[in-house]
Every structure is written in structure tokens, then in C-alpha cells.
């Protein structure tokens, strides 16, 4: 994703989150990643000490892992910061 595209995406996301949610609030992240232990551990690390509930589910053939993370956050900026941190891990798809 090009920087300009991602900035536009995050700008729209912030607007939607501001309009639709009363903060602080629980937020559900969903990511798809190749079933690579190191990448999954890096996602876990990003959400360490946040009280996040993380669920992993492997695809039928085990090649991919779905990572669902429910976490209470203070506002849209915090939501976007976590997306950017996880987005820095190569091969992670945000849903």
C-alpha cells in the first residue's frame, strides 16, 4: 500500500471510529498471517500489557493463521497506532 493511500485510509478510519464509537472502547482487530511462529509472536508482543484477548485459528491446511485481538483502547489514534505497528510486519494482512 502506498504511503498516500495508507494515510488516506487511516484518515477515513479515524473519522469513522470517532463518529461511530464512544471511547474508551473495545476494538476487534483481525489479521491473517502465514503460520510463522516468529511473526505471530511479534503480533503478540505489540499487544503485550494491554489486556488484549488474542485468539489464533489456523486455516484448514495450516498455511495461514487468523489472529483476532480484542482490546480496550482509549481512542482512534491508539487503534491506528496498533494497525501501523502490526502493518510493519511483512506479510501480515489486516482485515
N, CA, C and O atoms as CSV, one atom per row, in Angstrom:
chain,resi,resn,atom,element,x,y,z
A,1,UNK,N,N,0.851,-1.184,0.000
A,1,UNK,CA,C,0.000,0.000,0.000
A,1,UNK,C,C,0.889,1.237,0.000
A,1,UNK,O,O,1.799,1.343,0.822
A,2,UNK,N,N,0.645,2.149,-0.888
A,2,UNK,CA,C,1.436,3.379,-0.965
A,2,UNK,C,C,1.165,4.241,0.263
A,2,UNK,O,O,0.080,4.185,0.842
A,3,UNK,N,N,2.157,5.039,0.656
A,3,UNK,CA,C,2.016,5.874,1.845
A,3,UNK,C,C,0.796,6.789,1.771
A,3,UNK,O,O,0.050,6.930,2.740
A,4,UNK,N,N,0.607,7.407,0.609
A,4,UNK,CA,C,-0.528,8.322,0.474
A,4,UNK,C,C,-1.843,7.559,0.640
A,4,UNK,O,O,-2.757,8.036,1.313
A,5,UNK,N,N,-1.937,6.383,0.032
A,5,UNK,CA,C,-3.141,5.561,0.169
A,5,UNK,C,C,-3.372,5.186,1.623
A,5,UNK,O,O,-4.494,5.271,2.122
A,6,UNK,N,N,-2.310,4.772,2.302
A,6,UNK,CA,C,-2.481,4.354,3.685
A,6,UNK,C,C,-2.840,5.543,4.575
A,6,UNK,O,O,-3.628,5.393,5.509
A,7,UNK,N,N,-2.279,6.713,4.302
A,7,UNK,CA,C,-2.641,7.891,5.094
A,7,UNK,C,C,-4.110,8.252,4.887
A,7,UNK,O,O,-4.803,8.627,5.833
A,8,UNK,N,N,-4.578,8.138,3.647
A,8,UNK,CA,C,-6.000,8.389,3.367
A,8,UNK,C,C,-6.865,7.354,4.080
A,8,UNK,O,O,-7.901,7.691,4.654
A,9,UNK,N,N,-6.437,6.097,4.040
A,9,UNK,CA,C,-7.165,5.030,4.705
A,9,UNK,C,C,-7.258,5.319,6.209
A,9,UNK,O,O,-8.339,5.240,6.792
A,10,UNK,N,N,-6.131,5.652,6.831
A,10,UNK,CA,C,-6.122,5.904,8.275
A,10,UNK,C,C,-6.920,7.141,8.638
A,10,UNK,O,O,-7.547,7.194,9.696
A,11,UNK,N,N,-6.898,8.131,7.766
A,11,UNK,CA,C,-7.686,9.343,7.996
A,11,UNK,C,C,-9.179,9.017,7.992
A,11,UNK,O,O,-9.923,9.469,8.863
A,12,UNK,N,N,-9.611,8.225,7.003
A,12,UNK,CA,C,-11.028,7.808,6.941
A,12,UNK,C,C,-11.383,6.934,8.136
A,12,UNK,O,O,-12.452,7.090,8.727
A,13,UNK,N,N,-10.489,6.013,8.492
A,13,UNK,CA,C,-10.733,5.132,9.620
A,13,UNK,C,C,-10.905,5.946,10.906
A,13,UNK,O,O,-11.817,5.690,11.693
A,14,UNK,N,N,-10.029,6.918,11.109
A,14,UNK,CA,C,-10.124,7.756,12.318
A,14,UNK,C,C,-11.471,8.472,12.364
A,14,UNK,O,O,-12.112,8.545,13.412
A,15,UNK,N,N,-11.890,8.999,11.216
A,15,UNK,CA,C,-13.170,9.697,11.146
A,15,UNK,C,C,-14.320,8.742,11.487
A,15,UNK,O,O,-15.212,9.089,12.261
A,16,UNK,N,N,-14.292,7.545,10.907
A,16,UNK,CA,C,-15.351,6.558,11.166
A,16,UNK,C,C,-15.365,6.149,12.638
A,16,UNK,O,O,-16.431,6.053,13.246
A,17,UNK,N,N,-14.188,5.906,13.210
A,17,UNK,CA,C,-14.106,5.493,14.608
A,17,UNK,C,C,-14.577,6.603,15.541
A,17,UNK,O,O,-15.225,6.333,16.552
A,18,UNK,N,N,-14.257,7.838,15.206
A,18,UNK,CA,C,-14.673,8.979,16.019
A,18,UNK,C,C,-16.193,9.122,15.988
A,18,UNK,O,O,-16.823,9.372,17.016
A,19,UNK,N,N,-16.779,8.959,14.789
A,19,UNK,CA,C,-18.221,9.129,14.629
A,19,UNK,C,C,-19.035,7.974,15.207
A,19,UNK,O,O,-20.147,8.185,15.692
A,20,UNK,N,N,-18.496,6.760,15.163
A,20,UNK,CA,C,-19.320,5.588,15.466
A,20,UNK,C,C,-19.098,4.993,16.856
A,20,UNK,O,O,-19.839,4.098,17.264
A,21,UNK,N,N,-18.108,5.466,17.576
A,21,UNK,CA,C,-17.740,4.795,18.819
A,21,UNK,C,C,-17.555,5.792,19.951
A,21,UNK,O,O,-17.019,6.883,19.756
A,22,UNK,N,N,-18.006,5.401,21.138
A,22,UNK,CA,C,-17.743,6.187,22.338
A,22,UNK,C,C,-16.481,5.618,22.974
A,22,UNK,O,O,-16.419,4.425,23.271
A,23,UNK,N,N,-15.486,6.454,23.182
A,23,UNK,CA,C,-14.193,5.996,23.692
A,23,UNK,C,C,-14.060,6.309,25.164
A,23,UNK,O,O,-14.637,7.299,25.615
A,24,UNK,N,N,-13.323,5.511,25.953
A,24,UNK,CA,C,-12.619,4.280,25.550
A,24,UNK,C,C,-13.608,3.170,25.192
A,24,UNK,O,O,-14.755,3.169,25.639
A,25,UNK,N,N,-13.139,2.230,24.378
A,25,UNK,CA,C,-13.999,1.164,23.885
A,25,UNK,C,C,-13.177,-0.072,23.528
A,25,UNK,O,O,-11.971,0.005,23.293
A,26,UNK,N,N,-13.874,-1.227,23.494
A,26,UNK,CA,C,-13.235,-2.445,22.999
A,26,UNK,C,C,-13.151,-2.355,21.487
A,26,UNK,O,O,-14.075,-1.867,20.836
A,27,UNK,N,N,-12.042,-2.826,20.928
A,27,UNK,CA,C,-11.856,-2.825,19.474
A,27,UNK,C,C,-11.360,-4.200,19.057
A,27,UNK,O,O,-10.484,-4.777,19.702
A,28,UNK,N,N,-11.925,-4.720,17.975
A,28,UNK,CA,C,-11.534,-6.037,17.479
A,28,UNK,C,C,-10.667,-5.889,16.233
A,28,UNK,O,O,-11.112,-5.376,15.206
A,29,UNK,N,N,-9.432,-6.344,16.344
A,29,UNK,CA,C,-8.515,-6.397,15.203
A,29,UNK,C,C,-8.584,-7.801,14.627
A,29,UNK,O,O,-8.747,-8.774,15.363
A,30,UNK,N,N,-8.460,-7.905,13.300
A,30,UNK,CA,C,-8.347,-9.218,12.654
A,30,UNK,C,C,-7.211,-9.145,11.649
A,30,UNK,O,O,-7.159,-8.255,10.801
A,31,UNK,N,N,-6.314,-10.096,11.765
A,31,UNK,CA,C,-5.167,-10.177,10.864
A,31,UNK,C,C,-5.056,-11.595,10.329
A,31,UNK,O,O,-5.458,-12.556,10.985
A,32,UNK,N,N,-4.506,-11.708,9.133
A,32,UNK,CA,C,-4.153,-13.005,8.552
A,32,UNK,C,C,-2.644,-12.978,8.330
A,32,UNK,O,O,-2.098,-12.012,7.797
A,33,UNK,N,N,-1.985,-14.047,8.744
A,33,UNK,CA,C,-0.534,-14.113,8.590
A,33,UNK,C,C,-0.152,-15.545,8.234
A,33,UNK,O,O,-0.820,-16.492,8.651
A,34,UNK,N,N,0.917,-15.703,7.467
A,34,UNK,CA,C,1.438,-17.047,7.232
A,34,UNK,C,C,1.713,-17.674,8.591
A,34,UNK,O,O,2.155,-16.987,9.511
A,35,UNK,N,N,1.459,-18.963,8.725
A,35,UNK,CA,C,1.660,-19.632,10.016
A,35,UNK,C,C,3.149,-19.686,10.324
A,35,UNK,O,O,3.800,-20.717,10.156
A,36,UNK,N,N,3.666,-18.563,10.776
A,36,UNK,CA,C,5.076,-18.386,11.079
A,36,UNK,C,C,5.152,-17.951,12.538
A,36,UNK,O,O,4.686,-16.872,12.905
A,37,UNK,N,N,5.750,-18.813,13.367
A,37,UNK,CA,C,5.767,-18.573,14.816
A,37,UNK,C,C,6.349,-17.200,15.169
A,37,UNK,O,O,5.828,-16.513,16.048
A,38,UNK,N,N,7.407,-16.810,14.498
A,38,UNK,CA,C,8.070,-15.539,14.795
A,38,UNK,C,C,7.136,-14.352,14.524
A,38,UNK,O,O,7.068,-13.423,15.329
A,39,UNK,N,N,6.417,-14.381,13.395
A,39,UNK,CA,C,5.509,-13.274,13.068
A,39,UNK,C,C,4.343,-13.206,14.045
A,39,UNK,O,O,3.927,-12.120,14.447
A,40,UNK,N,N,3.820,-14.358,14.423
A,40,UNK,CA,C,2.708,-14.391,15.382
A,40,UNK,C,C,3.181,-13.868,16.739
A,40,UNK,O,O,2.457,-13.132,17.408
A,41,UNK,N,N,4.394,-14.247,17.143
A,41,UNK,CA,C,4.945,-13.739,18.409
A,41,UNK,C,C,5.142,-12.228,18.357
A,41,UNK,O,O,4.938,-11.549,19.363
A,42,UNK,N,N,5.537,-11.687,17.199
A,42,UNK,CA,C,5.709,-10.230,17.076
A,42,UNK,C,C,4.368,-9.517,17.244
A,42,UNK,O,O,4.309,-8.450,17.856
A,43,UNK,N,N,3.294,-10.094,16.708
A,43,UNK,CA,C,1.961,-9.505,16.903
A,43,UNK,C,C,1.602,-9.538,18.388
A,43,UNK,O,O,1.112,-8.548,18.932
A,44,UNK,N,N,1.844,-10.672,19.039
A,44,UNK,CA,C,1.590,-10.790,20.484
A,44,UNK,C,C,2.334,-9.696,21.243
A,44,UNK,O,O,1.770,-9.057,22.132
A,45,UNK,N,N,3.595,-9.482,20.894
A,45,UNK,CA,C,4.431,-8.502,21.588
A,45,UNK,C,C,3.845,-7.096,21.475
A,45,UNK,O,O,3.882,-6.333,22.440
A,46,UNK,N,N,3.308,-6.748,20.311
A,46,UNK,CA,C,2.720,-5.426,20.107
A,46,UNK,C,C,1.570,-5.186,21.079
A,46,UNK,O,O,1.331,-4.056,21.505
A,47,UNK,N,N,0.862,-6.256,21.425
A,47,UNK,CA,C,-0.299,-6.115,22.310
A,47,UNK,C,C,-0.004,-6.535,23.749
A,47,UNK,O,O,-0.923,-6.645,24.561
A,48,UNK,N,N,1.281,-6.774,24.074
A,48,UNK,CA,C,1.654,-7.099,25.455
A,48,UNK,C,C,1.233,-5.975,26.390
A,48,UNK,O,O,1.277,-4.799,26.027
A,49,UNK,N,N,0.833,-6.342,27.571
A,49,UNK,CA,C,0.491,-5.379,28.634
A,49,UNK,C,C,-0.657,-4.440,28.263
A,49,UNK,O,O,-0.736,-3.330,28.791
A,50,UNK,N,N,-1.545,-4.867,27.366
A,50,UNK,CA,C,-2.704,-4.043,27.019
A,50,UNK,C,C,-4.000,-4.682,27.517
A,50,UNK,O,O,-5.071,-4.084,27.412
A,51,UNK,N,N,-3.902,-5.897,28.059
A,51,UNK,CA,C,-5.106,-6.613,28.472
A,51,UNK,C,C,-5.835,-7.239,27.294
A,51,UNK,O,O,-6.991,-7.641,27.424
A,52,UNK,N,N,-5.176,-7.324,26.155
A,52,UNK,CA,C,-5.804,-7.855,24.937
A,52,UNK,C,C,-6.093,-9.344,25.070
A,52,UNK,O,O,-5.328,-10.090,25.682
A,53,UNK,N,N,-7.206,-9.758,24.487
A,53,UNK,CA,C,-7.549,-11.172,24.375
A,53,UNK,C,C,-7.238,-11.572,22.937
A,53,UNK,O,O,-7.836,-11.050,21.996
A,54,UNK,N,N,-6.300,-12.501,22.773
A,54,UNK,CA,C,-5.828,-12.879,21.441
A,54,UNK,C,C,-6.238,-14.319,21.143
A,54,UNK,O,O,-5.971,-15.232,21.924
A,55,UNK,N,N,-6.896,-14.503,19.989
A,55,UNK,CA,C,-7.293,-15.838,19.559
A,55,UNK,C,C,-6.624,-16.148,18.233
A,55,UNK,O,O,-6.592,-15.322,17.321
A,56,UNK,N,N,-6.088,-17.366,18.148
A,56,UNK,CA,C,-5.437,-17.822,16.912
A,56,UNK,C,C,-6.256,-18.961,16.327
A,56,UNK,O,O,-6.775,-19.809,17.053
A,57,UNK,N,N,-6.363,-18.968,15.000
A,57,UNK,CA,C,-7.055,-20.061,14.333
A,57,UNK,C,C,-6.337,-20.347,13.034
A,57,UNK,O,O,-6.224,-19.478,12.169
A,58,UNK,N,N,-5.850,-21.575,12.898
A,58,UNK,CA,C,-5.148,-21.953,11.671
A,58,UNK,C,C,-6.142,-22.281,10.566
A,58,UNK,O,O,-7.244,-22.769,10.816
A,59,UNK,N,N,-5.716,-21.998,9.329
A,59,UNK,CA,C,-6.536,-22.356,8.169
A,59,UNK,C,C,-6.579,-23.878,8.050
A,59,UNK,O,O,-5.815,-24.589,8.703
A,60,UNK,N,N,-7.477,-24.355,7.211
A,60,UNK,CA,C,-7.672,-25.797,7.082
A,60,UNK,C,C,-6.369,-26.524,6.766
A,60,UNK,O,O,-6.093,-27.583,7.330
A,61,UNK,N,N,-5.568,-25.958,5.866
A,61,UNK,CA,C,-4.311,-26.624,5.508
A,61,UNK,C,C,-3.139,-26.194,6.392
A,61,UNK,O,O,-2.023,-26.688,6.230
A,62,UNK,N,N,-3.393,-25.270,7.330
A,62,UNK,CA,C,-2.357,-24.866,8.278
A,62,UNK,C,C,-1.368,-23.846,7.752
A,62,UNK,O,O,-0.437,-23.470,8.465
A,63,UNK,N,N,-1.547,-23.389,6.525
A,63,UNK,CA,C,-0.588,-22.462,5.930
A,63,UNK,C,C,-0.718,-21.055,6.524
A,63,UNK,O,O,0.274,-20.344,6.684
A,64,UNK,N,N,-1.951,-20.668,6.845
A,64,UNK,CA,C,-2.199,-19.320,7.384
A,64,UNK,C,C,-2.793,-19.410,8.778
A,64,UNK,O,O,-3.399,-20.415,9.149
A,65,UNK,N,N,-2.610,-18.343,9.543
A,65,UNK,CA,C,-3.220,-18.246,10.859
A,65,UNK,C,C,-3.997,-16.940,10.924
A,65,UNK,O,O,-3.494,-15.878,10.559
A,66,UNK,N,N,-5.232,-17.042,11.398
A,66,UNK,CA,C,-6.062,-15.872,11.641
A,66,UNK,C,C,-5.803,-15.436,13.086
A,66,UNK,O,O,-5.852,-16.251,14.007
A,67,UNK,N,N,-5.529,-14.150,13.272
A,67,UNK,CA,C,-5.252,-13.620,14.602
A,67,UNK,C,C,-6.335,-12.586,14.909
A,67,UNK,O,O,-6.409,-11.545,14.257
A,68,UNK,N,N,-7.178,-12.880,15.910
A,68,UNK,CA,C,-8.218,-11.945,16.344
A,68,UNK,C,C,-7.805,-11.385,17.697
A,68,UNK,O,O,-7.434,-12.133,18.601
A,69,UNK,N,N,-7.871,-10.071,17.829
A,69,UNK,CA,C,-7.411,-9.422,19.052
A,69,UNK,C,C,-8.482,-8.444,19.521
A,69,UNK,O,O,-8.814,-7.489,18.819
A,70,UNK,N,N,-9.023,-8.693,20.719
A,70,UNK,CA,C,-9.990,-7.781,21.323
A,70,UNK,C,C,-9.261,-7.031,22.431
A,70,UNK,O,O,-8.699,-7.633,23.346
A,71,UNK,N,N,-9.284,-5.704,22.328
A,71,UNK,CA,C,-8.544,-4.905,23.303
A,71,UNK,C,C,-9.293,-3.606,23.576
A,71,UNK,O,O,-9.910,-3.037,22.676
A,72,UNK,N,N,-9.238,-3.141,24.819
A,72,UNK,CA,C,-9.861,-1.878,25.186
A,72,UNK,C,C,-8.855,-0.763,24.944
A,72,UNK,O,O,-7.754,-0.773,25.495
A,73,UNK,N,N,-9.247,0.201,24.110
A,73,UNK,CA,C,-8.351,1.300,23.754
A,73,UNK,C,C,-9.001,2.638,24.074
A,73,UNK,O,O,-10.222,2.739,24.199
A,74,UNK,N,N,-8.160,3.668,24.206
A,74,UNK,CA,C,-8.654,4.979,24.634
A,74,UNK,C,C,-9.233,5.818,23.495
A,74,UNK,O,O,-10.027,6.725,23.742
A,75,UNK,N,N,-8.843,5.527,22.247
A,75,UNK,CA,C,-9.373,6.326,21.151
A,75,UNK,C,C,-8.854,5.890,19.798
A,75,UNK,O,O,-8.017,4.992,19.704
A,76,UNK,N,N,-9.357,6.533,18.738
A,76,UNK,CA,C,-8.977,6.167,17.367
A,76,UNK,C,C,-7.478,6.227,17.100
A,76,UNK,O,O,-6.957,5.400,16.351
A,77,UNK,N,N,-6.773,7.185,17.693
A,77,UNK,CA,C,-5.325,7.282,17.447
A,77,UNK,C,C,-4.594,6.039,17.936
A,77,UNK,O,O,-3.630,5.588,17.316
A,78,UNK,N,N,-5.062,5.490,19.053
A,78,UNK,CA,C,-4.449,4.270,19.587
A,78,UNK,C,C,-4.741,3.076,18.668
A,78,UNK,O,O,-3.871,2.233,18.450
A,79,UNK,N,N,-5.956,3.008,18.135
A,79,UNK,CA,C,-6.333,1.942,17.193
A,79,UNK,C,C,-5.399,1.990,15.988
A,79,UNK,O,O,-4.841,0.969,15.587
A,80,UNK,N,N,-5.235,3.171,15.420
A,80,UNK,CA,C,-4.416,3.336,14.214
A,80,UNK,C,C,-2.945,3.055,14.498
A,80,UNK,O,O,-2.258,2.470,13.661
A,81,UNK,N,N,-2.453,3.462,15.662
A,81,UNK,CA,C,-1.046,3.200,16.019
A,81,UNK,C,C,-0.762,1.701,16.028
A,81,UNK,O,O,0.290,1.263,15.562
A,82,UNK,N,N,-1.705,0.909,16.563
A,82,UNK,CA,C,-1.512,-0.553,16.596
A,82,UNK,C,C,-1.553,-1.134,15.180
A,82,UNK,O,O,-0.771,-2.027,14.852
A,83,UNK,N,N,-2.473,-0.622,14.334
A,83,UNK,CA,C,-2.508,-1.092,12.945
A,83,UNK,C,C,-1.165,-0.833,12.265
A,83,UNK,O,O,-0.658,-1.688,11.539
A,84,UNK,N,N,-0.596,0.339,12.499
A,84,UNK,CA,C,0.681,0.679,11.865
A,84,UNK,C,C,1.807,-0.205,12.384
A,84,UNK,O,O,2.669,-0.625,11.612
A,85,UNK,N,N,1.809,-0.491,13.689
A,85,UNK,CA,C,2.846,-1.366,14.255
A,85,UNK,C,C,2.762,-2.758,13.645
A,85,UNK,O,O,3.773,-3.317,13.222
A,86,UNK,N,N,1.549,-3.319,13.599
A,86,UNK,CA,C,1.385,-4.663,13.036
A,86,UNK,C,C,1.659,-4.640,11.536
A,86,UNK,O,O,2.214,-5.594,10.990
A,87,UNK,N,N,1.270,-3.548,10.865
A,87,UNK,CA,C,1.492,-3.420,9.428
A,87,UNK,C,C,2.959,-3.411,9.033
A,87,UNK,O,O,3.301,-3.672,7.880
A,88,UNK,N,N,3.826,-3.109,9.996
A,88,UNK,CA,C,5.264,-3.109,9.725
A,88,UNK,C,C,5.822,-4.531,9.643
A,88,UNK,O,O,6.949,-4.729,9.188
A,89,UNK,N,N,5.042,-5.513,10.079
A,89,UNK,CA,C,5.474,-6.912,9.988
A,89,UNK,C,C,5.137,-7.410,8.585
A,89,UNK,O,O,3.976,-7.412,8.174
A,90,UNK,N,N,6.168,-7.830,7.863
A,90,UNK,CA,C,5.984,-8.243,6.473
A,90,UNK,C,C,5.017,-9.427,6.364
A,90,UNK,O,O,5.114,-10.400,7.112
A,91,UNK,N,N,4.089,-9.318,5.419
A,91,UNK,CA,C,3.204,-10.432,5.124
A,91,UNK,C,C,1.934,-10.498,5.956
A,91,UNK,O,O,1.145,-11.428,5.790
A,92,UNK,N,N,1.715,-9.536,6.847
A,92,UNK,CA,C,0.500,-9.537,7.647
A,92,UNK,C,C,-0.584,-8.775,6.891
A,92,UNK,O,O,-0.356,-7.665,6.411
A,93,UNK,N,N,-1.768,-9.386,6.790
A,93,UNK,CA,C,-2.902,-8.755,6.122
A,93,UNK,C,C,-3.886,-8.319,7.190
A,93,UNK,O,O,-4.309,-9.122,8.022
A,94,UNK,N,N,-4.253,-7.029,7.166
A,94,UNK,CA,C,-5.269,-6.514,8.095
A,94,UNK,C,C,-6.623,-6.640,7.452
A,94,UNK,O,O,-6.798,-6.296,6.283
A,95,UNK,N,N,-7.583,-7.130,8.205
A,95,UNK,CA,C,-8.956,-7.266,7.685
A,95,UNK,C,C,-9.845,-6.191,8.274
A,95,UNK,O,O,-11.035,-6.134,7.962
